Amino acid sequence: MNELVVIIGGNTGDRVYIMQAAIEKLELAVGLVLEKSGIYESEPWGFESVNPFLNQVLILETALDPNQVLEKINQIENELGRERGADQFIDRTMDIDILFYNKDIVETNNLIIPHKELANRRFVLDPLFEIVPEYHHPKLGKTIREIRVECLDNSMVKNVP
């Protein structure tokens, strides 16, 4: 079995309901959720919107390879109403990003693992830090704790009780 770390989130529709639906669909199509961070609210990253995001990091156990995971994730996003525009940064019902797959480094035209922007995004680092602060980034050679301290992103991120 493989350890998969993903972040799920969205900023339109019934965000909490859609996140729960995403978790259920991930468990059916990808694998068992072993651990979940709390839910974090953050301002949009990379674009302007009045709609804040809710995000959550999940650790799953999967028998799928990274490309199979990506295919399932795209299906789930589509089922949950994800619309894709020419601009990659737009409002969305659901976005699921692969952060880590075991300690593998994957760099292809359609898939980069670990996620290339992970170290620059507080909304990813805060929930990651909550559940795996000592996890070693296989490419940067630093822990999530160290990466979070070095992160220059000052955007608002708060845990939602």
Number of C-alpha atoms within 10 A of each C-alpha: 11 15 16 26 22 20 21 22 24 25 25 17 13 10 19 15 9 21 23 12 16 22 20 15 19 20 16 10 17 23 22 18 18 13 14 19 19 17 19 20 19 20 19 21 17 9 11 12 13 9 15 19 24 25 29 24 29 24 23 21 19 19 14 16 13 21 12 12 20 18 11 17 22 15 14 21 21 15 13 18 14 18 13 13 9 6 7 9 13 16 22 20 20 28 22 21 19 22 23 23 23 16 16 13 15 16 12 8 6 8 14 16 21 24 17 12 10 22 21 16 17 22 28 23 22 22 24 28 20 14 17 16 17 13 16 16 20 15 12 11 11 14 17 24 18 17 21 22 11 11 14 12 13 10 13 13 21 15 16 11 6
